[in-house]
Amino acid sequence: MLTSLLAHGIKPLLSLSSRWGGERKLWVLIFHRVLDKPDPLRPGEADRSTFDKQMSLLVNLFNVLPLDEAINRMELGTLPLRAVSITFDDGYADNLHIALPILKKYRLPATVFVATGFLDGGIMWNDSIIESVRHWPEPVIDLSELGLGIMKCETEQEKVHTISNILGTIKHLDPHIRQEFVDRFQRNVAKLPDNLMLTSEGVQELYANGIEIGGHTVTHPILASLSDKDAEEEIAGGKEQLEKLIGNPVRYFAYPNGRYQSDYTDKHVDIVTKLEFKAALTTHWGVGTASSAKMQLPRFTPWDRGDISFLLRAAQIYQKAM
């Protein structure tokens, strides 16, 4: 009841905010995984129940558009009020098995940006760290080589703290050096899961169900840490592989990690433009307008789990863009 009343009150505010200054605004949501149930080691990820509630709110309060239509209408200045597009990054299997049925339930479109190097049994470096810490055989981990000293990993809270410190420390390392550390680290535990990411057939199934497939490089590197040649190979290689899978052009790209200067630079914007993507998305907090740079469109991650928090955050994102 409280959520319904709040939604009724927020809707006019959203409408006003989304057309402030005469420009209609596009809110692009980022998700990564949709878990079957909450995972204390992945506190930022939506679970099935939370995602279902969020999609219900979206369909009742917003105009949810396919990304392609939304960007076209944003450029033309014909966006409806409260325009939203839904995106997923990386290419997790639960995008197909859990998120897709919920999206179909509410008849909502979405885009999945896929890092192709992890298809068919791969595991991303951050997931290797999370799953290794989850199953670590000792009560502490010696992370002296990272300058983190000895860290505890017995309780869930300790594991979350340890994971956060490791990921933050190694994220921007040279990809080869980072992967060498990850490979050594995961040898301390039993075999890690090989079903976290989509299969090639899963990508095709998403596409067959109307999901837009976007590029997200091959191995999800921090592009700013690569040579220009390697960065172009990553972006072009992922695009080429996905186009072979779906049999159609891959029109949109999402920068891995997505922060300007720290994760990607103007050189990578130029590469994405040269490769003839229609638009590219970042992880910068904000909404898009007709005046936004098409190759650096902002997105917003809905971390809030509660219905009320989600609605208030939606109002806030539009107001911040005024």
Secondary structure by P-SEA (a helix, b strand, c coil): caaaaaaaaaaaaaaaaaacccbbbbbbbbbccccccccccccccccaaaaaaaaaaaaaccccccaaaaaaaaaacccccbbbbbbbccccccccccaaaaaaaacccbbbbbccccccccccaaaaaaaaaaaccccccccccccccccccccaaaaaaaaaaaaaacccccaaaaaaaaaaaacccccccccccccaaaaaaaaaabbbbbbccccccccccccaaaaaaaaaaaaaaaaaaccccccccccccccccccccaaaaaaaaaaccccccccccccccccccccbbbbbbcccccaaaaaaaaaaaaaaac
